[in-house]
């Protein structure tokens, strides 16, 4: 018969609290020290134990699955990534408007800095790519391109009138009109090679816009 282990029971209890917080917020970075005092204290304790090499690897993995930020002092990038990950969890992309906030964290401004940064490590780039391989694109263009992909995936076609509307829950989108604007921007030299390549990849599927 297994002996009762109060520490293990307490760890599981607090892990459940952490899991519930993550499910609600999409990250594990509680900032309200009054409302979440117990969780903040517990997370601080886990960081300390891990830093001392005293936290069981299985528990490290369990916390990693919740997006644990192990270094609160040196982890400014990690904190931003945690919120970007939470945004992706909610919306499925990183086309985050520059003014967007998540639980009072300016995740849009953080994402804007990443798009402009020239000193990201290969590991950081890979982690952002894993969430959204279009993250370097401007948010508006990224969202519109995704709307076009969704339109085509739903059986839409770009043959016929250029001002035809989207499908399903996105009837306001005008795929042909948007694509024409991109063709004009390309002719004027305003599109990057990445934009052009993404659009060219759709041409066999998209057909010809008329009218």
Rosetta constraint file for C-alpha pairs under 8 A:
AtomPair CA 5 CA 9 HARMONIC 6.35 0.50
AtomPair CA 6 CA 10 HARMONIC 6.11 0.50
AtomPair CA 7 CA 11 HARMONIC 6.08 0.50
AtomPair CA 8 CA 12 HARMONIC 6.22 0.50
AtomPair CA 9 CA 13 HARMONIC 6.17 0.50
AtomPair CA 10 CA 14 HARMONIC 6.18 0.50
AtomPair CA 11 CA 15 HARMONIC 5.93 0.50
AtomPair CA 12 CA 16 HARMONIC 6.13 0.50
AtomPair CA 13 CA 17 HARMONIC 6.50 0.50
AtomPair CA 14 CA 18 HARMONIC 6.13 0.50
AtomPair CA 14 CA 39 HARMONIC 7.06 0.50
AtomPair CA 14 CA 42 HARMONIC 7.32 0.50
AtomPair CA 15 CA 19 HARMONIC 6.03 0.50
AtomPair CA 16 CA 20 HARMONIC 6.14 0.50
AtomPair CA 17 CA 21 HARMONIC 6.24 0.50
AtomPair CA 17 CA 39 HARMONIC 7.20 0.50
AtomPair CA 18 CA 22 HARMONIC 6.15 0.50
AtomPair CA 18 CA 28 HARMONIC 7.01 0.50
AtomPair CA 18 CA 39 HARMONIC 6.84 0.50
AtomPair CA 18 CA 66 HARMONIC 7.88 0.50
AtomPair CA 19 CA 23 HARMONIC 6.11 0.50
AtomPair CA 19 CA 66 HARMONIC 6.86 0.50
AtomPair CA 20 CA 24 HARMONIC 6.27 0.50
AtomPair CA 21 CA 25 HARMONIC 5.99 0.50
AtomPair CA 21 CA 26 HARMONIC 7.69 0.50
AtomPair CA 21 CA 27 HARMONIC 7.57 0.50
AtomPair CA 21 CA 28 HARMONIC 6.82 0.50
AtomPair CA 22 CA 26 HARMONIC 4.81 0.50
AtomPair CA 22 CA 27 HARMONIC 4.98 0.50
AtomPair CA 22 CA 28 HARMONIC 5.49 0.50
AtomPair CA 22 CA 66 HARMONIC 6.38 0.50
AtomPair CA 23 CA 27 HARMONIC 7.83 0.50
AtomPair CA 25 CA 86 HARMONIC 7.12 0.50
AtomPair CA 25 CA 103 HARMONIC 7.88 0.50
AtomPair CA 26 CA 83 HARMONIC 7.67 0.50
AtomPair CA 26 CA 85 HARMONIC 7.48 0.50
AtomPair CA 26 CA 86 HARMONIC 4.31 0.50
AtomPair CA 26 CA 87 HARMONIC 7.43 0.50
AtomPair CA 26 CA 89 HARMONIC 6.58 0.50
AtomPair CA 26 CA 90 HARMONIC 7.59 0.50
AtomPair CA 27 CA 66 HARMONIC 6.89 0.50
AtomPair CA 27 CA 67 HARMONIC 6.11 0.50
AtomPair CA 27 CA 68 HARMONIC 7.97 0.50
AtomPair CA 27 CA 82 HARMONIC 5.87 0.50
AtomPair CA 27 CA 83 HARMONIC 6.31 0.50
AtomPair CA 27 CA 85 HARMONIC 7.47 0.50
AtomPair CA 27 CA 86 HARMONIC 5.49 0.50
AtomPair CA 28 CA 66 HARMONIC 6.48 0.50
AtomPair CA 28 CA 67 HARMONIC 6.02 0.50
AtomPair CA 28 CA 68 HARMONIC 5.90 0.50
AtomPair CA 28 CA 69 HARMONIC 7.39 0.50
AtomPair CA 28 CA 82 HARMONIC 7.62 0.50
AtomPair CA 29 CA 68 HARMONIC 7.82 0.50
AtomPair CA 29 CA 69 HARMONIC 7.42 0.50
AtomPair CA 29 CA 79 HARMONIC 7.61 0.50
AtomPair CA 29 CA 82 HARMONIC 7.94 0.50
AtomPair CA 30 CA 36 HARMONIC 6.62 0.50
AtomPair CA 30 CA 39 HARMONIC 7.67 0.50
AtomPair CA 30 CA 40 HARMONIC 6.52 0.50
AtomPair CA 31 CA 36 HARMONIC 7.75 0.50
AtomPair CA 31 CA 40 HARMONIC 7.95 0.50
AtomPair CA 32 CA 36 HARMONIC 5.85 0.50
AtomPair CA 32 CA 37 HARMONIC 7.45 0.50
AtomPair CA 33 CA 37 HARMONIC 4.68 0.50
AtomPair CA 33 CA 40 HARMONIC 6.63 0.50
AtomPair CA 36 CA 40 HARMONIC 6.10 0.50
AtomPair CA 37 CA 41 HARMONIC 6.11 0.50
AtomPair CA 38 CA 42 HARMONIC 6.12 0.50
AtomPair CA 39 CA 43 HARMONIC 6.06 0.50
AtomPair CA 40 CA 44 HARMONIC 6.20 0.50
AtomPair CA 41 CA 45 HARMONIC 6.29 0.50
AtomPair CA 42 CA 46 HARMONIC 6.33 0.50
AtomPair CA 43 CA 47 HARMONIC 6.28 0.50
AtomPair CA 44 CA 48 HARMONIC 6.33 0.50
AtomPair CA 45 CA 49 HARMONIC 6.21 0.50
AtomPair CA 46 CA 50 HARMONIC 6.01 0.50
AtomPair CA 46 CA 55 HARMONIC 7.13 0.50
AtomPair CA 47 CA 51 HARMONIC 6.03 0.50
AtomPair CA 47 CA 70 HARMONIC 5.61 0.50
AtomPair CA 47 CA 71 HARMONIC 7.25 0.50
AtomPair CA 48 CA 52 HARMONIC 6.32 0.50
AtomPair CA 49 CA 53 HARMONIC 6.24 0.50
AtomPair CA 49 CA 54 HARMONIC 4.99 0.50
AtomPair CA 49 CA 55 HARMONIC 5.29 0.50
AtomPair CA 50 CA 54 HARMONIC 5.63 0.50
AtomPair CA 50 CA 55 HARMONIC 4.83 0.50
AtomPair CA 50 CA 60 HARMONIC 7.65 0.50
AtomPair CA 55 CA 59 HARMONIC 6.75 0.50
AtomPair CA 55 CA 60 HARMONIC 6.73 0.50
AtomPair CA 56 CA 60 HARMONIC 6.39 0.50
AtomPair CA 57 CA 61 HARMONIC 6.21 0.50
AtomPair CA 58 CA 62 HARMONIC 6.28 0.50
AtomPair CA 59 CA 63 HARMONIC 6.22 0.50
AtomPair CA 60 CA 64 HARMONIC 6.03 0.50
AtomPair CA 61 CA 65 HARMONIC 6.23 0.50
AtomPair CA 62 CA 66 HARMONIC 6.93 0.50
AtomPair CA 63 CA 67 HARMONIC 6.61 0.50
AtomPair CA 63 CA 68 HARMONIC 5.39 0.50
AtomPair CA 64 CA 68 HARMONIC 5.08 0.50
AtomPair CA 67 CA 82 HARMONIC 6.33 0.50
AtomPair CA 69 CA 75 HARMONIC 7.16 0.50
AtomPair CA 69 CA 78 HARMONIC 6.35 0.50
AtomPair CA 69 CA 79 HARMONIC 6.57 0.50
AtomPair CA 69 CA 82 HARMONIC 7.62 0.50
AtomPair CA 70 CA 75 HARMONIC 7.58 0.50
AtomPair CA 71 CA 75 HARMONIC 5.02 0.50
AtomPair CA 72 CA 76 HARMONIC 7.30 0.50
AtomPair CA 72 CA 79 HARMONIC 7.84 0.50
AtomPair CA 75 CA 79 HARMONIC 6.03 0.50
AtomPair CA 76 CA 80 HARMONIC 6.36 0.50
AtomPair CA 77 CA 81 HARMONIC 6.08 0.50
AtomPair CA 78 CA 82 HARMONIC 6.08 0.50
AtomPair CA 79 CA 83 HARMONIC 6.56 0.50
AtomPair CA 80 CA 84 HARMONIC 6.19 0.50
AtomPair CA 80 CA 107 HARMONIC 6.51 0.50
AtomPair CA 80 CA 110 HARMONIC 6.25 0.50
AtomPair CA 80 CA 111 HARMONIC 7.89 0.50
AtomPair CA 81 CA 85 HARMONIC 5.93 0.50
AtomPair CA 82 CA 86 HARMONIC 6.21 0.50
AtomPair CA 83 CA 87 HARMONIC 6.13 0.50
AtomPair CA 83 CA 102 HARMONIC 7.03 0.50
AtomPair CA 83 CA 105 HARMONIC 7.61 0.50
AtomPair CA 83 CA 107 HARMONIC 6.16 0.50
AtomPair CA 84 CA 88 HARMONIC 6.15 0.50
AtomPair CA 84 CA 94 HARMONIC 6.95 0.50
AtomPair CA 84 CA 107 HARMONIC 6.29 0.50
AtomPair CA 84 CA 111 HARMONIC 7.32 0.50
AtomPair CA 85 CA 89 HARMONIC 6.12 0.50
AtomPair CA 85 CA 131 HARMONIC 7.26 0.50
AtomPair CA 86 CA 90 HARMONIC 6.44 0.50
AtomPair CA 87 CA 91 HARMONIC 6.05 0.50
AtomPair CA 87 CA 92 HARMONIC 7.61 0.50
AtomPair CA 87 CA 93 HARMONIC 7.56 0.50
AtomPair CA 87 CA 94 HARMONIC 7.13 0.50
AtomPair CA 87 CA 96 HARMONIC 7.99 0.50
AtomPair CA 87 CA 102 HARMONIC 7.52 0.50
AtomPair CA 88 CA 92 HARMONIC 4.60 0.50
AtomPair CA 88 CA 93 HARMONIC 4.91 0.50
AtomPair CA 88 CA 94 HARMONIC 5.86 0.50
AtomPair CA 88 CA 131 HARMONIC 6.99 0.50
AtomPair CA 93 CA 131 HARMONIC 7.04 0.50
AtomPair CA 93 CA 132 HARMONIC 5.67 0.50
AtomPair CA 93 CA 135 HARMONIC 7.79 0.50
AtomPair CA 94 CA 111 HARMONIC 7.90 0.50
AtomPair CA 94 CA 131 HARMONIC 7.45 0.50
AtomPair CA 94 CA 132 HARMONIC 6.04 0.50
AtomPair CA 94 CA 134 HARMONIC 7.74 0.50
AtomPair CA 94 CA 135 HARMONIC 5.52 0.50
AtomPair CA 94 CA 139 HARMONIC 7.69 0.50
AtomPair CA 95 CA 135 HARMONIC 6.42 0.50
AtomPair CA 95 CA 137 HARMONIC 7.77 0.50
AtomPair CA 95 CA 138 HARMONIC 7.19 0.50
AtomPair CA 95 CA 139 HARMONIC 4.17 0.50
AtomPair CA 95 CA 140 HARMONIC 7.11 0.50
AtomPair CA 95 CA 142 HARMONIC 5.83 0.50
AtomPair CA 95 CA 143 HARMONIC 6.11 0.50
AtomPair CA 96 CA 100 HARMONIC 6.59 0.50
AtomPair CA 96 CA 107 HARMONIC 7.65 0.50
AtomPair CA 96 CA 108 HARMONIC 5.32 0.50
AtomPair CA 96 CA 111 HARMONIC 6.98 0.50
AtomPair CA 96 CA 139 HARMONIC 5.76 0.50
AtomPair CA 97 CA 108 HARMONIC 5.36 0.50
AtomPair CA 97 CA 139 HARMONIC 6.02 0.50
AtomPair CA 97 CA 140 HARMONIC 7.75 0.50
AtomPair CA 98 CA 107 HARMONIC 7.84 0.50
AtomPair CA 98 CA 108 HARMONIC 4.13 0.50
AtomPair CA 98 CA 109 HARMONIC 4.97 0.50
AtomPair CA 98 CA 111 HARMONIC 7.42 0.50
AtomPair CA 98 CA 112 HARMONIC 6.13 0.50
AtomPair CA 99 CA 106 HARMONIC 7.11 0.50
AtomPair CA 99 CA 108 HARMONIC 5.42 0.50
AtomPair CA 99 CA 109 HARMONIC 6.39 0.50
AtomPair CA 100 CA 106 HARMONIC 6.21 0.50
AtomPair CA 100 CA 107 HARMONIC 6.15 0.50
AtomPair CA 100 CA 108 HARMONIC 4.64 0.50
AtomPair CA 100 CA 109 HARMONIC 7.39 0.50
AtomPair CA 101 CA 105 HARMONIC 5.21 0.50
AtomPair CA 101 CA 106 HARMONIC 4.45 0.50
AtomPair CA 101 CA 107 HARMONIC 5.37 0.50
AtomPair CA 101 CA 108 HARMONIC 6.34 0.50
AtomPair CA 102 CA 106 HARMONIC 6.59 0.50
AtomPair CA 102 CA 107 HARMONIC 6.31 0.50
AtomPair CA 106 CA 110 HARMONIC 6.42 0.50
AtomPair CA 107 CA 111 HARMONIC 6.08 0.50
AtomPair CA 108 CA 112 HARMONIC 6.14 0.50
AtomPair CA 109 CA 113 HARMONIC 6.35 0.50
AtomPair CA 110 CA 114 HARMONIC 6.48 0.50
AtomPair CA 111 CA 115 HARMONIC 6.37 0.50
AtomPair CA 112 CA 116 HARMONIC 6.54 0.50
AtomPair CA 113 CA 117 HARMONIC 5.87 0.50
AtomPair CA 114 CA 120 HARMONIC 7.65 0.50
AtomPair CA 114 CA 136 HARMONIC 7.91 0.50
AtomPair CA 115 CA 135 HARMONIC 7.31 0.50
AtomPair CA 115 CA 136 HARMONIC 5.02 0.50
AtomPair CA 115 CA 137 HARMONIC 7.54 0.50
AtomPair CA 120 CA 124 HARMONIC 6.04 0.50
AtomPair CA 120 CA 125 HARMONIC 6.43 0.50
AtomPair CA 121 CA 125 HARMONIC 6.32 0.50
AtomPair CA 122 CA 126 HARMONIC 6.07 0.50
AtomPair CA 123 CA 127 HARMONIC 6.26 0.50
AtomPair CA 124 CA 128 HARMONIC 6.37 0.50
AtomPair CA 125 CA 129 HARMONIC 6.01 0.50
AtomPair CA 126 CA 130 HARMONIC 6.08 0.50
AtomPair CA 127 CA 131 HARMONIC 6.72 0.50
AtomPair CA 128 CA 132 HARMONIC 6.26 0.50
AtomPair CA 128 CA 133 HARMONIC 7.17 0.50
AtomPair CA 128 CA 135 HARMONIC 7.11 0.50
AtomPair CA 129 CA 133 HARMONIC 4.29 0.50
AtomPair CA 129 CA 134 HARMONIC 7.40 0.50
AtomPair CA 129 CA 135 HARMONIC 7.06 0.50
AtomPair CA 134 CA 142 HARMONIC 6.74 0.50
AtomPair CA 135 CA 139 HARMONIC 7.95 0.50
AtomPair CA 135 CA 142 HARMONIC 7.72 0.50
AtomPair CA 137 CA 141 HARMONIC 6.75 0.50
AtomPair CA 137 CA 142 HARMONIC 5.81 0.50
AtomPair CA 138 CA 142 HARMONIC 5.99 0.50
AtomPair CA 139 CA 143 HARMONIC 6.07 0.50
AtomPair CA 140 CA 144 HARMONIC 6.22 0.50
AtomPair CA 141 CA 145 HARMONIC 5.99 0.50
AtomPair CA 142 CA 146 HARMONIC 6.21 0.50
AtomPair CA 143 CA 147 HARMONIC 6.19 0.50
AtomPair CA 144 CA 148 HARMONIC 6.24 0.50
AtomPair CA 144 CA 178 HARMONIC 7.90 0.50
AtomPair CA 145 CA 149 HARMONIC 6.30 0.50
AtomPair CA 146 CA 150 HARMONIC 6.13 0.50
AtomPair CA 147 CA 151 HARMONIC 6.10 0.50
AtomPair CA 147 CA 173 HARMONIC 7.45 0.50
AtomPair CA 147 CA 175 HARMONIC 7.99 0.50
AtomPair CA 148 CA 152 HARMONIC 6.28 0.50
AtomPair CA 148 CA 175 HARMONIC 5.87 0.50
AtomPair CA 149 CA 153 HARMONIC 6.03 0.50
AtomPair CA 150 CA 154 HARMONIC 6.11 0.50
AtomPair CA 151 CA 155 HARMONIC 6.73 0.50
AtomPair CA 151 CA 156 HARMONIC 5.25 0.50
AtomPair CA 151 CA 157 HARMONIC 7.92 0.50
AtomPair CA 151 CA 166 HARMONIC 6.08 0.50
AtomPair CA 151 CA 167 HARMONIC 6.14 0.50
AtomPair CA 151 CA 175 HARMONIC 7.68 0.50
AtomPair CA 152 CA 156 HARMONIC 4.55 0.50
AtomPair CA 152 CA 157 HARMONIC 6.28 0.50
AtomPair CA 152 CA 205 HARMONIC 7.95 0.50
AtomPair CA 152 CA 206 HARMONIC 7.64 0.50
AtomPair CA 154 CA 167 HARMONIC 7.19 0.50
AtomPair CA 156 CA 166 HARMONIC 7.50 0.50
AtomPair CA 156 CA 167 HARMONIC 7.14 0.50
AtomPair CA 157 CA 206 HARMONIC 6.16 0.50
AtomPair CA 157 CA 207 HARMONIC 7.37 0.50
AtomPair CA 158 CA 162 HARMONIC 7.20 0.50
AtomPair CA 158 CA 175 HARMONIC 7.14 0.50
AtomPair CA 158 CA 176 HARMONIC 5.85 0.50
AtomPair CA 158 CA 206 HARMONIC 5.34 0.50
AtomPair CA 158 CA 207 HARMONIC 5.97 0.50
AtomPair CA 158 CA 208 HARMONIC 6.29 0.50
AtomPair CA 158 CA 209 HARMONIC 5.44 0.50
AtomPair CA 159 CA 206 HARMONIC 7.29 0.50
AtomPair CA 159 CA 207 HARMONIC 5.76 0.50
AtomPair CA 159 CA 208 HARMONIC 5.19 0.50
AtomPair CA 159 CA 209 HARMONIC 4.94 0.50
AtomPair CA 159 CA 210 HARMONIC 6.42 0.50
AtomPair CA 160 CA 164 HARMONIC 7.82 0.50
AtomPair CA 160 CA 208 HARMONIC 7.75 0.50
AtomPair CA 160 CA 209 HARMONIC 5.97 0.50
AtomPair CA 160 CA 210 HARMONIC 5.25 0.50
AtomPair CA 160 CA 211 HARMONIC 6.66 0.50
AtomPair CA 161 CA 176 HARMONIC 7.48 0.50
AtomPair CA 161 CA 209 HARMONIC 6.73 0.50
AtomPair CA 161 CA 210 HARMONIC 5.40 0.50
AtomPair CA 161 CA 211 HARMONIC 4.83 0.50
AtomPair CA 162 CA 174 HARMONIC 7.63 0.50
AtomPair CA 162 CA 175 HARMONIC 7.48 0.50
AtomPair CA 162 CA 176 HARMONIC 4.28 0.50
AtomPair CA 162 CA 177 HARMONIC 5.34 0.50
AtomPair CA 162 CA 180 HARMONIC 7.89 0.50
AtomPair CA 162 CA 209 HARMONIC 5.63 0.50
AtomPair CA 162 CA 210 HARMONIC 5.78 0.50
AtomPair CA 162 CA 211 HARMONIC 5.80 0.50
AtomPair CA 163 CA 174 HARMONIC 5.65 0.50
AtomPair CA 163 CA 175 HARMONIC 7.40 0.50
AtomPair CA 163 CA 176 HARMONIC 5.83 0.50
AtomPair CA 163 CA 177 HARMONIC 5.50 0.50
AtomPair CA 164 CA 174 HARMONIC 5.88 0.50
AtomPair CA 164 CA 175 HARMONIC 7.20 0.50
AtomPair CA 164 CA 176 HARMONIC 6.77 0.50
AtomPair CA 165 CA 171 HARMONIC 5.37 0.50
AtomPair CA 165 CA 172 HARMONIC 6.10 0.50
AtomPair CA 165 CA 173 HARMONIC 5.64 0.50
AtomPair CA 165 CA 174 HARMONIC 4.77 0.50
AtomPair CA 165 CA 175 HARMONIC 6.87 0.50
AtomPair CA 166 CA 170 HARMONIC 5.57 0.50
AtomPair CA 166 CA 171 HARMONIC 4.33 0.50
AtomPair CA 166 CA 172 HARMONIC 6.27 0.50
AtomPair CA 166 CA 173 HARMONIC 4.97 0.50
AtomPair CA 166 CA 174 HARMONIC 5.94 0.50
AtomPair CA 166 CA 175 HARMONIC 6.63 0.50
AtomPair CA 167 CA 171 HARMONIC 5.24 0.50
AtomPair CA 174 CA 178 HARMONIC 6.16 0.50
AtomPair CA 175 CA 179 HARMONIC 6.11 0.50
AtomPair CA 176 CA 180 HARMONIC 6.17 0.50
AtomPair CA 176 CA 209 HARMONIC 6.20 0.50
AtomPair CA 177 CA 181 HARMONIC 6.41 0.50
AtomPair CA 178 CA 182 HARMONIC 6.49 0.50
AtomPair CA 179 CA 183 HARMONIC 6.34 0.50
AtomPair CA 180 CA 184 HARMONIC 6.27 0.50
AtomPair CA 180 CA 209 HARMONIC 7.98 0.50
AtomPair CA 181 CA 185 HARMONIC 6.14 0.50
AtomPair CA 182 CA 186 HARMONIC 6.03 0.50
AtomPair CA 182 CA 191 HARMONIC 7.67 0.50
AtomPair CA 183 CA 187 HARMONIC 6.23 0.50
AtomPair CA 184 CA 188 HARMONIC 6.30 0.50
AtomPair CA 185 CA 189 HARMONIC 6.26 0.50
AtomPair CA 185 CA 190 HARMONIC 5.04 0.50
AtomPair CA 185 CA 191 HARMONIC 6.03 0.50
AtomPair CA 186 CA 190 HARMONIC 5.55 0.50
AtomPair CA 186 CA 191 HARMONIC 5.07 0.50
AtomPair CA 186 CA 196 HARMONIC 7.33 0.50
AtomPair CA 191 CA 195 HARMONIC 5.89 0.50
AtomPair CA 191 CA 196 HARMONIC 6.47 0.50
AtomPair CA 192 CA 196 HARMONIC 6.36 0.50
AtomPair CA 193 CA 197 HARMONIC 6.04 0.50
AtomPair CA 194 CA 198 HARMONIC 6.26 0.50
AtomPair CA 195 CA 199 HARMONIC 6.32 0.50
AtomPair CA 196 CA 200 HARMONIC 5.99 0.50
AtomPair CA 197 CA 201 HARMONIC 6.16 0.50
AtomPair CA 198 CA 202 HARMONIC 6.94 0.50
AtomPair CA 199 CA 203 HARMONIC 6.82 0.50
AtomPair CA 202 CA 206 HARMONIC 5.69 0.50
AtomPair CA 203 CA 207 HARMONIC 6.00 0.50
